[in-house]
Amino acid sequence: MKSYTVVAFIAICALASCKHIESKVADKDFLTKQKFVLEILQHVYQNDVFVTKYDQTFSNYKPWEHVGDFNQVDQVKEFFELWQHKPLHDDEVFSPVYERHVEYYKGLTKVFYNAKDWNAFTHVVYWARVHVNKHLFVYAFTAASLQRPDLQGVVLPAVYEVLPWYFFDADTVEVAKQHGAHGFHGVKKLDNIYNVVVKTNYSNVYGNVNYDHTLAYFLEDVGLNAFYYYYNVDYPQWSHGPSSHELNKDRRGELYLYLHWQFLARYHLERLSNDLGDVPHLNLYNPYETGHVSNLHYYRGVSFPNRDNQHNFYHEENYEPAKEYEILTQRIAEFVDTTKDDYVDAVEKLGNLIQGNVDSHNSRFYGSLDQVFRQIVNEGRPYGKYGEVLPSSVAHYETSVRDPIFYSVYKEIVSHYWRLGENYPEYKPQDLHFPGVKVESVQMPEGLTTYFEYFDSDISNVVNVETHGDSTDELVNFGRNSQHEGHSFVVKARQVRLNHKPFDVVVDVTSDKSQKAVVKVFVGPKYDENGKVVHLVNNYQNFFELDHFVVDLVAGVNHIKRNSNDFSFYVDDRTTYLELYQKVLDAVQTDYKFPLNQAEAHCGLPQRLMIPKGKKGGMPVQFFFIVYPYHAPKVPQHSTYDHVVSCGVGSGSRHIDALPFGFPFNRPVKHDFYFQVPNVKFHDVKIYHKEDTTNVV
């Protein structure tokens, strides 16, 4: 049953398009589910928080004694048997890329997903919340919640507020914990809530370990890291996806390659903003220049492993995975050079076999180059009873992009994509030309402005709490467990994050007839780090896609105006944990209507990071505009899912058109003059960074 009501229309940007969509509001049934989700993800490392909040049917529940509560009983029993013989508790550090841990992640997600009804789901979730490794619990609960039909639209708190230890440095966490340990002494109340603000730094606050460390503001951006985490939860390597929502419907292999290409292009632009050049290659047999210090600590206090500059990955412990890397690389190169598939099918197969997901057409032969790479660069010290190493940043999806080596790894992986493109014809003028259509002009501000501003995250989960009896605090009585002596508290981590001023783009297009078309906008470098012009034949890989939308052209002049706030792929800042609680409370107790829409989407990039930082004196970049014929996808966009409340993962109708992702830069450019067609326009702009010393922590 759908637990919401249609009430209005608003403009919202989702992953694949930006358009006017319906807004809905929650009913009573939906609010019950939303409240449960908010409660169950609070203070996840404290087993006793919920003991007094649920009756004995929860505390006495043993799911293996209630297999009738689940669908796919054989799969569920398999996990229960594993758990009863070899449970995974909090004395181990969970990593979703460790082969042994994947079995638990996969099994528990299936248990949550296959719970037959809401009662069974809440009971097995409660059991896991108390007994299972907490990091594993959050992963599996997130994955299942995003898939379950009865939870569509329910807002999951941002992962950086559920697991702050993986996003905020040890100093920030320690200061927050001290406030709790001292009973919030001297802390003023705001709206009857203890309010603590902890100013938090990036890892380069004590000095730069290397040149790449100057980009900590980008690498450690909580929104960017959260986006990559959710992408890997949406498209886990081990999963086909639920029945009728199979992940291969979304061109998952091509999406895997496209997403990492775009990460590289966006990072390259940020490097140019800091006078750095190309992302360095990773050669396993030569020392890797760039070290990494995360300043992160796990919940139990042990620090994430660091890596020194000039680190050598070719040592005895890595001989076997290095050999595996060589074998898989050779096999992938052979596939690339011998495939007879058309380009689209070849790219899809390549992405699947490199990731090594369940849609790989021969996973036994091709393995997973992605996982082998992570195994090699995951340089942690021995830890735990199974001889594994303590996971480093690259062994967690929510911390991977913090480490510069992430980009070097995927530069090697994406190189196979470019090699494949070399084996197909480049786009000729006739492939790019849109007969009868011409981009007459582009109007943009001469300069775009970026700046740093404060951003608050609710990290109350890092403070251990005690449950109390009677309270006069409405939030506490409602279920918020961030409380001290019956009074609610909030601890905010205040951090400067990159942002930019909104800007308008106006494209004047003439058409000889009425017809449907697609407009794409990219941004790319104009010069390299030495100030030399970079020609398109050496630069096409560095273009970052900003916008992608369908227009209905009329015969004559079309004045297409687009504000950056309406660009595709992007989402606004997330509502904090405390604010979500307050909204649900208001919806239950007052006439406030709790909105359901993509404003809380997990599947978009932070709008703040749309453009690179630029420079104080201006950094020249070039915007690229192309208008081309609309190629309808096999399944009309949004036709198989409710795009108001869902990202549509596995729906097969997420994408705008049928052309390859990243077109027309998805194939090598050998003749840049081929792009001199009427429906294409390059436009030079400078990006200025405005310094504001008041915003420096």
PLY file of the C-alpha trace (Angstrom):
ply
format ascii 1.0
element vertex 697
property float x
property float y
property float z
element edge 696
property int vertex1
property int vertex2
end_header
0.00 0.00 0.00
1.33 3.46 -0.86
1.56 5.51 2.32
1.28 9.02 0.93
-0.98 11.43 -0.88
-0.46 13.64 -3.93
-0.70 17.32 -3.01
1.34 19.60 -5.26
3.95 20.13 -7.95
7.50 21.30 -7.29
10.79 21.47 -9.19
13.21 18.77 -8.09
16.42 17.42 -9.63
16.88 13.66 -9.66
19.82 11.59 -10.87
18.89 11.49 -14.52
16.74 14.55 -15.08
15.46 17.77 -13.64
11.79 18.53 -14.12
8.56 19.49 -12.42
7.35 16.53 -10.43
4.69 15.85 -7.90
5.17 16.36 -4.20
3.44 14.05 -1.75
2.84 14.05 1.98
3.06 11.27 4.50
0.07 9.58 6.08
-0.03 7.94 9.51
1.27 4.58 8.32
4.22 6.23 6.57
5.08 8.33 9.63
5.19 5.16 11.76
7.78 3.71 9.41
9.73 6.95 9.23
9.87 7.17 13.01
11.11 3.56 13.29
13.92 4.21 10.80
15.05 7.31 12.69
15.01 5.45 16.01
16.79 2.30 14.87
19.78 4.20 13.41
20.50 6.24 16.55
23.64 5.48 18.56
24.10 2.24 16.68
27.01 1.04 18.80
24.91 0.98 21.97
23.03 -2.29 22.31
20.99 -1.16 25.32
19.47 2.02 23.91
16.25 0.34 22.74
15.77 -2.25 25.50
13.06 -0.26 27.29
11.41 1.03 24.11
10.12 -2.23 22.65
8.14 -5.05 24.22
9.39 -8.57 24.92
8.39 -9.90 21.52
11.35 -7.89 20.19
13.94 -8.72 22.84
13.05 -12.44 22.76
12.91 -12.68 18.98
15.24 -15.20 17.37
14.64 -15.03 13.62
15.75 -18.62 12.92
12.84 -19.73 15.10
10.43 -17.76 12.89
11.42 -18.71 9.34
7.75 -18.48 8.40
8.16 -14.69 8.69
10.31 -14.66 5.55
10.14 -15.19 1.82
12.96 -17.06 0.03
13.35 -19.31 3.08
16.37 -21.19 1.70
18.38 -17.97 1.37
17.33 -16.83 4.83
18.22 -20.16 6.44
21.64 -20.02 4.82
22.45 -16.78 6.65
21.04 -18.02 9.96
23.21 -21.13 9.74
26.27 -18.98 9.03
25.42 -16.66 11.92
24.88 -19.38 14.49
28.23 -21.01 13.67
30.40 -17.95 12.92
28.75 -14.69 14.05
30.29 -11.35 13.08
30.34 -9.12 16.16
31.82 -5.72 16.91
35.18 -7.19 17.88
35.87 -7.27 14.13
36.07 -4.24 11.85
33.66 -4.81 9.00
34.62 -4.06 5.41
32.20 -4.54 2.48
35.11 -5.37 0.18
36.52 -8.20 2.30
35.45 -11.45 0.68
34.57 -13.12 3.97
32.46 -10.13 5.07
30.52 -9.94 1.80
28.84 -13.23 2.73
27.42 -11.58 5.88
26.46 -8.37 4.09
24.72 -10.27 1.32
22.94 -12.64 3.71
21.69 -10.02 6.15
20.44 -7.76 3.38
18.41 -10.67 1.99
17.00 -11.40 5.46
15.82 -7.79 5.82
14.47 -7.64 2.28
12.60 -10.95 2.56
10.75 -10.15 5.78
7.13 -10.76 4.76
5.51 -7.77 6.45
6.23 -4.75 8.61
5.95 -6.69 11.86
8.50 -9.29 10.72
10.77 -6.59 9.34
10.87 -4.55 12.55
11.48 -7.63 14.68
14.39 -8.97 12.63
15.86 -5.46 12.33
15.69 -5.08 16.10
17.41 -8.45 16.56
20.21 -7.48 14.16
20.54 -3.99 15.66
21.32 -5.54 19.05
23.39 -8.57 18.04
25.11 -8.00 14.70
28.28 -6.06 13.93
26.97 -2.49 13.82
28.73 -1.36 10.66
27.45 -4.47 8.90
23.98 -3.73 10.26
23.94 -0.19 8.83
25.09 -1.40 5.40
22.51 -4.18 5.19
19.70 -2.10 6.64
20.42 0.70 4.17
20.58 -1.64 1.18
17.35 -3.46 2.10
15.47 -0.27 2.98
16.28 1.27 -0.39
14.90 -1.86 -2.10
11.80 -2.71 -0.04
8.57 -1.49 -1.69
7.00 -0.65 1.69
9.84 1.77 2.50
9.83 3.77 -0.72
10.04 7.44 0.20
11.12 6.86 3.79
14.08 9.13 4.50
17.26 7.49 5.72
19.38 9.92 7.74
22.58 10.82 5.92
25.23 8.14 6.40
27.69 10.75 7.70
25.27 11.37 10.59
24.61 7.68 11.24
28.34 6.76 11.17
30.21 10.02 11.87
33.43 8.14 12.67
33.91 7.52 8.95
33.58 11.18 7.97
34.89 13.41 10.77
38.36 13.47 12.26
39.26 12.06 15.67
39.62 15.52 17.25
36.03 16.39 16.35
34.70 13.10 17.70
36.69 13.45 20.93
35.45 17.01 21.60
31.87 15.88 21.01
32.28 12.94 23.40
33.77 15.19 26.09
30.71 17.43 26.02
28.56 14.39 26.72
30.91 13.06 29.41
30.78 16.42 31.22
27.00 16.56 31.16
26.95 19.46 28.67
28.24 21.72 31.42
28.04 25.34 30.36
26.19 24.54 27.14
23.25 26.81 26.46
19.87 25.49 25.45
18.18 26.59 22.27
14.49 25.69 21.97
14.94 23.52 25.07
17.73 21.51 23.41
21.39 21.45 24.44
23.15 22.79 21.34
26.83 22.09 20.82
28.75 23.24 17.77
32.17 21.69 17.17
34.26 23.35 14.50
35.88 20.58 12.51
38.85 20.63 10.19
39.99 18.64 7.21
42.96 16.31 7.59
45.42 18.88 6.22
44.88 21.27 9.12
48.24 20.28 10.66
50.11 20.62 7.38
50.06 19.01 3.97
51.55 15.53 3.72
51.92 16.09 -0.03
50.56 18.31 -2.80
47.40 16.23 -3.15
46.66 16.91 0.49
45.84 20.51 -0.41
42.65 19.13 -1.95
41.37 17.74 1.37
38.36 20.08 1.20
37.25 18.22 -1.93
38.43 14.69 -1.19
36.87 14.70 2.28
33.62 16.45 1.39
30.94 14.52 3.29
28.42 14.85 0.45
30.83 13.50 -2.16
31.82 10.57 0.05
28.18 9.83 0.89
27.26 9.82 -2.80
29.86 7.16 -3.57
28.74 5.09 -0.59
25.12 5.10 -1.75
26.08 4.28 -5.34
27.77 1.09 -4.12
24.82 0.27 -1.86
22.42 0.74 -4.78
24.52 -1.37 -7.15
26.33 -3.90 -4.95
28.73 -6.18 -6.74
27.08 -9.31 -5.37
23.46 -8.54 -6.25
21.28 -8.99 -9.33
18.73 -6.75 -7.65
15.21 -7.67 -6.51
12.87 -9.47 -8.86
11.41 -7.00 -11.40
14.07 -4.47 -10.41
17.15 -6.20 -11.78
20.16 -3.90 -11.81
21.21 -4.79 -15.35
18.14 -2.90 -16.57
19.98 0.29 -15.61
23.03 -0.42 -17.80
24.98 -1.05 -14.61
28.26 -1.95 -16.34
28.28 1.20 -18.44
27.20 3.25 -15.41
30.12 1.85 -13.40
32.64 3.02 -16.02
30.91 6.35 -16.66
30.66 7.24 -12.99
34.36 6.61 -12.34
35.33 8.48 -15.52
33.33 11.45 -14.27
34.94 11.24 -10.83
38.32 11.46 -12.55
37.25 14.41 -14.74
35.87 16.33 -11.77
38.96 15.63 -9.68
41.19 16.77 -12.53
39.40 20.14 -12.61
39.92 20.50 -8.87
43.60 19.66 -9.25
43.97 22.43 -11.83
42.41 24.82 -9.32
45.39 24.02 -7.10
48.04 24.10 -9.86
48.32 20.32 -9.99
48.35 18.31 -13.19
47.10 14.92 -14.30
46.09 12.23 -11.83
49.25 10.13 -11.41
49.31 6.57 -12.73
49.62 3.68 -10.31
52.44 1.27 -11.13
52.47 -1.61 -8.68
56.20 -2.10 -9.14
57.26 1.48 -8.43
56.75 3.45 -5.21
53.53 5.48 -5.19
54.38 9.09 -4.51
51.27 10.23 -2.64
50.74 9.14 0.95
47.55 9.49 2.92
46.68 10.42 6.51
42.95 10.25 7.19
42.83 11.36 10.87
39.87 9.00 11.24
39.34 6.62 14.15
37.07 3.62 14.35
34.46 3.57 17.12
36.70 1.55 19.45
39.44 4.17 19.13
41.88 2.44 16.80
42.99 4.76 14.02
42.61 4.13 10.30
45.93 2.97 8.80
48.02 5.72 7.19
50.26 5.44 4.14
53.65 7.13 3.78
54.73 9.00 0.70
56.69 6.87 -1.78
54.99 3.72 -0.56
55.94 0.45 -2.24
52.99 -1.88 -2.83
55.07 -4.67 -4.32
56.05 -6.69 -1.26
55.63 -10.25 -0.09
52.05 -9.89 1.18
51.00 -8.52 -2.20
52.76 -10.98 -4.51
49.65 -13.11 -4.98
47.17 -10.27 -5.63
49.75 -8.60 -7.88
49.99 -11.81 -9.91
46.19 -11.94 -10.03
46.15 -8.32 -11.22
48.50 -9.16 -14.10
46.39 -12.14 -15.17
43.10 -10.25 -15.06
44.57 -7.24 -16.86
45.74 -9.48 -19.71
42.34 -11.15 -19.98
40.51 -7.82 -20.00
42.85 -6.48 -22.70
42.14 -9.59 -24.75
38.38 -9.02 -24.40
38.77 -5.38 -25.40
40.77 -6.21 -28.52
38.78 -9.23 -29.69
35.14 -8.46 -28.88
32.75 -8.55 -31.83
29.95 -6.83 -29.92
28.58 -3.47 -30.95
29.91 -0.57 -28.91
27.05 -0.29 -26.39
27.03 -4.01 -25.58
30.83 -4.11 -25.38
30.94 -1.25 -22.88
28.24 -2.87 -20.75
30.12 -6.18 -20.69
33.43 -4.47 -19.95
32.05 -2.62 -16.93
30.46 -5.76 -15.53
33.55 -7.92 -15.91
35.92 -5.28 -14.47
33.72 -4.78 -11.44
33.23 -8.53 -11.29
29.56 -8.21 -10.46
27.00 -10.98 -10.81
26.11 -9.82 -14.33
29.64 -10.45 -15.56
29.39 -12.88 -18.46
32.27 -14.96 -17.06
33.13 -13.99 -13.50
35.23 -17.11 -12.96
37.53 -16.17 -15.84
37.62 -12.38 -15.42
37.33 -12.20 -11.64
37.08 -8.67 -10.29
39.86 -6.26 -11.18
38.13 -3.70 -8.96
38.39 -5.89 -5.87
41.96 -7.03 -6.62
43.06 -3.40 -6.91
41.46 -2.56 -3.57
43.10 -5.58 -1.97
46.53 -4.47 -3.18
46.29 -0.84 -2.05
44.55 -1.65 1.26
47.69 -1.40 3.36
46.57 -2.00 6.94
48.27 -3.70 9.83
47.21 -7.24 10.85
44.06 -7.13 12.92
41.54 -9.65 14.20
41.41 -13.39 14.62
41.14 -14.31 10.93
44.46 -12.87 9.81
42.92 -9.95 7.96
44.36 -6.46 7.97
42.73 -3.45 9.56
40.76 -1.84 6.72
42.16 1.41 5.37
40.17 4.15 3.63
39.94 2.28 0.31
38.34 -0.73 2.04
35.17 1.26 2.82
33.01 2.81 0.14
32.18 5.78 2.38
35.87 6.67 2.79
37.34 5.58 -0.55
37.31 8.94 -2.30
39.19 10.58 0.59
42.38 8.88 -0.51
44.09 10.25 -3.66
45.05 6.69 -4.59
41.36 6.04 -5.34
41.72 8.21 -8.45
44.95 6.54 -9.54
43.33 3.12 -9.18
40.34 4.08 -11.28
42.49 5.86 -13.82
43.98 2.43 -14.53
40.54 0.81 -14.58
38.97 3.43 -16.85
41.95 3.16 -19.21
40.42 -0.13 -20.40
37.28 1.83 -21.33
39.31 4.25 -23.44
41.21 1.37 -25.02
37.90 -0.20 -25.99
36.79 3.08 -27.56
39.90 3.12 -29.72
38.63 -0.04 -31.41
35.47 1.68 -32.68
35.16 4.54 -35.15
35.40 8.01 -33.70
32.39 10.25 -34.05
32.41 11.90 -37.48
30.72 15.22 -38.27
27.67 13.35 -39.55
27.41 11.58 -36.17
27.47 14.89 -34.31
25.51 17.06 -36.71
21.80 17.74 -36.10
20.43 18.77 -39.53
18.35 21.92 -39.42
19.44 22.84 -35.89
22.01 25.46 -34.93
23.26 26.81 -31.61
23.26 30.51 -32.45
24.70 31.78 -29.17
25.41 31.00 -25.55
25.04 33.60 -22.84
26.67 33.09 -19.46
28.29 35.31 -16.86
31.91 36.08 -17.78
32.92 34.82 -14.37
31.51 32.25 -11.97
32.17 32.56 -8.25
32.99 29.90 -5.69
33.49 30.32 -1.96
33.67 28.36 1.26
30.81 28.46 3.74
29.94 26.65 6.94
27.95 23.45 6.77
26.51 21.71 9.85
26.11 17.96 10.30
24.36 16.32 13.25
26.98 14.02 14.79
25.08 13.35 18.02
25.52 9.63 17.39
29.16 9.80 18.54
28.07 10.63 22.12
27.11 7.59 24.16
23.81 8.07 26.00
21.88 6.60 28.87
18.15 5.94 28.68
16.04 7.69 31.29
12.51 7.28 32.54
10.11 10.19 32.72
10.89 13.27 30.69
9.13 16.50 29.86
11.04 16.82 26.57
8.69 16.16 23.64
11.49 14.90 21.38
12.76 12.48 24.01
9.29 11.13 24.67
8.77 10.82 20.93
11.84 8.63 20.53
14.96 10.76 20.05
17.66 9.11 22.13
20.24 11.87 21.94
19.40 12.93 25.46
21.05 13.84 28.73
19.01 13.44 31.92
15.81 13.48 29.92
16.70 16.53 27.84
17.45 16.35 24.14
20.84 17.44 22.84
22.40 17.95 19.43
26.09 18.04 18.57
26.84 19.68 15.25
30.09 19.37 13.35
30.60 22.70 11.60
32.86 22.49 8.58
33.63 24.77 5.68
32.55 23.30 2.35
32.99 24.50 -1.18
29.98 26.17 -2.76
29.27 28.44 -5.71
26.91 31.25 -6.58
24.01 30.19 -8.83
24.28 31.17 -12.47
22.10 31.22 -15.55
22.84 29.65 -18.91
20.96 30.86 -21.98
21.23 28.91 -25.22
19.64 30.31 -28.34
18.85 27.54 -30.80
17.25 27.75 -34.22
15.40 24.81 -35.70
13.88 24.33 -39.12
10.92 22.44 -37.63
9.29 21.41 -34.40
11.07 18.41 -32.93
12.26 16.82 -29.70
15.93 17.29 -28.82
18.44 16.80 -26.03
20.70 19.51 -24.63
23.93 18.56 -22.89
26.33 20.82 -21.01
29.88 19.91 -20.01
32.70 21.84 -18.36
36.34 21.08 -19.11
39.84 22.52 -18.82
41.07 25.25 -21.13
44.72 25.12 -20.07
46.92 22.61 -18.28
48.72 23.28 -15.00
51.51 25.07 -16.90
49.18 27.46 -18.66
49.36 25.76 -22.05
46.23 25.32 -24.15
45.00 21.72 -24.07
43.55 20.62 -27.39
40.47 18.46 -27.51
42.33 15.39 -28.82
44.21 15.32 -25.50
41.41 16.73 -23.37
38.14 14.94 -24.15
38.52 12.63 -21.13
38.55 15.65 -18.79
35.08 16.99 -19.58
32.64 16.76 -16.70
28.94 16.50 -17.53
26.89 19.21 -15.84
23.46 18.96 -17.39
21.40 16.73 -19.66
17.77 17.44 -20.48
15.08 17.07 -23.14
13.56 20.07 -24.93
10.76 20.45 -27.45
12.14 22.70 -30.14
9.76 24.85 -32.15
10.36 25.98 -35.70
12.39 29.17 -35.56
14.22 30.62 -32.54
14.28 28.75 -29.22
15.40 30.70 -26.17
16.47 28.01 -23.68
17.22 29.37 -20.21
18.55 27.14 -17.48
19.58 28.03 -13.93
22.36 26.03 -12.29
19.94 25.10 -9.50
18.00 23.13 -12.12
20.96 21.19 -13.51
20.61 17.42 -13.63
22.38 14.92 -11.37
22.54 17.18 -8.31
20.83 17.32 -4.92
20.75 19.94 -2.21
22.18 19.55 1.28
20.48 16.89 3.37
18.13 17.65 6.25
19.88 16.91 9.53
18.91 14.07 11.85
17.43 16.43 14.46
15.42 18.36 11.88
14.01 15.10 10.48
12.88 14.12 13.99
11.28 17.51 14.53
9.43 17.31 11.21
8.08 13.84 11.95
7.03 14.95 15.45
5.25 17.99 14.00
3.51 15.84 11.39
2.24 13.47 14.11
1.15 16.15 16.59
0.17 19.12 14.40
-1.21 19.95 10.97
2.28 20.00 9.46
2.51 17.90 6.29
5.68 15.80 6.10
6.83 16.12 2.46
7.90 13.20 0.31
10.09 14.14 -2.63
13.56 13.86 -4.07
14.85 16.71 -1.90
16.28 13.94 0.32
17.53 11.87 -2.62
20.63 9.82 -1.94
21.45 9.33 -5.61
22.68 12.77 -6.65
25.96 14.62 -6.40
26.16 17.59 -4.00
25.13 20.69 -5.89
27.89 22.53 -4.02
30.52 20.64 -6.01
29.10 21.31 -9.46
32.05 23.45 -10.52
35.69 23.45 -9.35
37.07 25.96 -6.87
38.89 27.97 -9.49
41.39 30.63 -8.47
41.42 34.02 -6.84
42.44 35.65 -10.12
40.15 33.44 -12.16
40.70 30.02 -13.74
39.73 29.74 -17.43
37.54 26.77 -18.29
35.42 25.95 -21.30
31.77 25.03 -21.29
30.62 22.72 -24.05
27.07 22.72 -25.40
25.54 20.24 -27.81
21.97 19.90 -29.05
21.24 16.56 -30.71
18.21 14.48 -31.74
16.29 12.74 -29.00
16.80 8.97 -28.98
14.09 7.44 -26.86
15.26 4.83 -24.34
13.85 1.32 -24.54
11.66 2.06 -21.51
10.26 5.61 -21.19
11.88 7.55 -18.37
10.09 7.31 -14.99
7.51 4.92 -16.46
8.22 1.98 -14.13
8.73 3.68 -10.77
7.40 6.53 -8.67
9.97 9.23 -9.37
8.51 11.44 -6.65
9.83 9.28 -3.84
12.35 6.92 -5.44
15.62 7.04 -7.36
14.34 4.18 -9.49
17.30 1.84 -9.05
16.69 -1.31 -11.07
13.62 0.17 -12.74
15.13 0.30 -16.21
13.63 3.74 -16.73
16.10 6.03 -14.98
17.83 7.40 -18.05
16.90 10.26 -20.34
17.86 8.80 -23.69
19.41 5.76 -25.32
22.77 7.23 -26.33
25.93 6.16 -24.47
26.62 7.91 -21.18
28.95 10.86 -21.68
28.20 11.22 -25.41
29.94 12.72 -27.40
33.11 12.44 -25.27
32.70 8.72 -24.64
34.95 7.84 -27.58
38.45 9.11 -28.33
38.67 12.35 -30.33
41.32 12.20 -33.05
40.10 15.11 -35.19
38.89 18.00 -33.08
37.61 19.85 -36.15
34.90 17.19 -36.43
33.20 19.11 -33.61
32.84 22.20 -35.80
29.19 21.54 -36.53
26.34 24.08 -36.12
24.67 22.37 -33.16
27.84 22.46 -31.01
29.31 25.44 -29.18
32.34 25.93 -26.91
32.15 28.89 -24.53
34.99 30.28 -22.39
34.34 31.26 -18.77
36.52 32.04 -15.76
35.90 30.63 -12.30
36.86 32.99 -9.48
37.35 31.85 -5.92
36.32 34.41 -3.36
38.43 34.26 -0.23
36.55 34.86 3.02
38.73 34.66 6.12
35.68 34.67 8.38
34.86 31.19 7.12
38.20 29.61 8.02
38.00 27.20 10.94
0 1
1 2
2 3
3 4
4 5
5 6
6 7
7 8
8 9
9 10
10 11
11 12
12 13
13 14
14 15
15 16
16 17
17 18
18 19
19 20
20 21
21 22
22 23
23 24
24 25
25 26
26 27
27 28
28 29
29 30
30 31
31 32
32 33
33 34
34 35
35 36
36 37
37 38
38 39
39 40
40 41
41 42
42 43
43 44
44 45
45 46
46 47
47 48
48 49
49 50
50 51
51 52
52 53
53 54
54 55
55 56
56 57
57 58
58 59
59 60
60 61
61 62
62 63
63 64
64 65
65 66
66 67
67 68
68 69
69 70
70 71
71 72
72 73
73 74
74 75
75 76
76 77
77 78
78 79
79 80
80 81
81 82
82 83
83 84
84 85
85 86
86 87
87 88
88 89
89 90
90 91
91 92
92 93
93 94
94 95
95 96
96 97
97 98
98 99
99 100
100 101
101 102
102 103
103 104
104 105
105 106
106 107
107 108
108 109
109 110
110 111
111 112
112 113
113 114
114 115
115 116
116 117
117 118
118 119
119 120
120 121
121 122
122 123
123 124
124 125
125 126
126 127
127 128
128 129
129 130
130 131
131 132
132 133
133 134
134 135
135 136
136 137
137 138
138 139
139 140
140 141
141 142
142 143
143 144
144 145
145 146
146 147
147 148
148 149
149 150
150 151
151 152
152 153
153 154
154 155
155 156
156 157
157 158
158 159
159 160
160 161
161 162
162 163
163 164
164 165
165 166
166 167
167 168
168 169
169 170
170 171
171 172
172 173
173 174
174 175
175 176
176 177
177 178
178 179
179 180
180 181
181 182
182 183
183 184
184 185
185 186
186 187
187 188
188 189
189 190
190 191
191 192
192 193
193 194
194 195
195 196
196 197
197 198
198 199
199 200
200 201
201 202
202 203
203 204
204 205
205 206
206 207
207 208
208 209
209 210
210 211
211 212
212 213
213 214
214 215
215 216
216 217
217 218
218 219
219 220
220 221
221 222
222 223
223 224
224 225
225 226
226 227
227 228
228 229
229 230
230 231
231 232
232 233
233 234
234 235
235 236
236 237
237 238
238 239
239 240
240 241
241 242
242 243
243 244
244 245
245 246
246 247
247 248
248 249
249 250
250 251
251 252
252 253
253 254
254 255
255 256
256 257
257 258
258 259
259 260
260 261
261 262
262 263
263 264
264 265
265 266
266 267
267 268
268 269
269 270
270 271
271 272
272 273
273 274
274 275
275 276
276 277
277 278
278 279
279 280
280 281
281 282
282 283
283 284
284 285
285 286
286 287
287 288
288 289
289 290
290 291
291 292
292 293
293 294
294 295
295 296
296 297
297 298
298 299
299 300
300 301
301 302
302 303
303 304
304 305
305 306
306 307
307 308
308 309
309 310
310 311
311 312
312 313
313 314
314 315
315 316
316 317
317 318
318 319
319 320
320 321
321 322
322 323
323 324
324 325
325 326
326 327
327 328
328 329
329 330
330 331
331 332
332 333
333 334
334 335
335 336
336 337
337 338
338 339
339 340
340 341
341 342
342 343
343 344
344 345
345 346
346 347
347 348
348 349
349 350
350 351
351 352
352 353
353 354
354 355
355 356
356 357
357 358
358 359
359 360
360 361
361 362
362 363
363 364
364 365
365 366
366 367
367 368
368 369
369 370
370 371
371 372
372 373
373 374
374 375
375 376
376 377
377 378
378 379
379 380
380 381
381 382
382 383
383 384
384 385
385 386
386 387
387 388
388 389
389 390
390 391
391 392
392 393
393 394
394 395
395 396
396 397
397 398
398 399
399 400
400 401
401 402
402 403
403 404
404 405
405 406
406 407
407 408
408 409
409 410
410 411
411 412
412 413
413 414
414 415
415 416
416 417
417 418
418 419
419 420
420 421
421 422
422 423
423 424
424 425
425 426
426 427
427 428
428 429
429 430
430 431
431 432
432 433
433 434
434 435
435 436
436 437
437 438
438 439
439 440
440 441
441 442
442 443
443 444
444 445
445 446
446 447
447 448
448 449
449 450
450 451
451 452
452 453
453 454
454 455
455 456
456 457
457 458
458 459
459 460
460 461
461 462
462 463
463 464
464 465
465 466
466 467
467 468
468 469
469 470
470 471
471 472
472 473
473 474
474 475
475 476
476 477
477 478
478 479
479 480
480 481
481 482
482 483
483 484
484 485
485 486
486 487
487 488
488 489
489 490
490 491
491 492
492 493
493 494
494 495
495 496
496 497
497 498
498 499
499 500
500 501
501 502
502 503
503 504
504 505
505 506
506 507
507 508
508 509
509 510
510 511
511 512
512 513
513 514
514 515
515 516
516 517
517 518
518 519
519 520
520 521
521 522
522 523
523 524
524 525
525 526
526 527
527 528
528 529
529 530
530 531
531 532
532 533
533 534
534 535
535 536
536 537
537 538
538 539
539 540
540 541
541 542
542 543
543 544
544 545
545 546
546 547
547 548
548 549
549 550
550 551
551 552
552 553
553 554
554 555
555 556
556 557
557 558
558 559
559 560
560 561
561 562
562 563
563 564
564 565
565 566
566 567
567 568
568 569
569 570
570 571
571 572
572 573
573 574
574 575
575 576
576 577
577 578
578 579
579 580
580 581
581 582
582 583
583 584
584 585
585 586
586 587
587 588
588 589
589 590
590 591
591 592
592 593
593 594
594 595
595 596
596 597
597 598
598 599
599 600
600 601
601 602
602 603
603 604
604 605
605 606
606 607
607 608
608 609
609 610
610 611
611 612
612 613
613 614
614 615
615 616
616 617
617 618
618 619
619 620
620 621
621 622
622 623
623 624
624 625
625 626
626 627
627 628
628 629
629 630
630 631
631 632
632 633
633 634
634 635
635 636
636 637
637 638
638 639
639 640
640 641
641 642
642 643
643 644
644 645
645 646
646 647
647 648
648 649
649 650
650 651
651 652
652 653
653 654
654 655
655 656
656 657
657 658
658 659
659 660
660 661
661 662
662 663
663 664
664 665
665 666
666 667
667 668
668 669
669 670
670 671
671 672
672 673
673 674
674 675
675 676
676 677
677 678
678 679
679 680
680 681
681 682
682 683
683 684
684 685
685 686
686 687
687 688
688 689
689 690
690 691
691 692
692 693
693 694
694 695
695 696
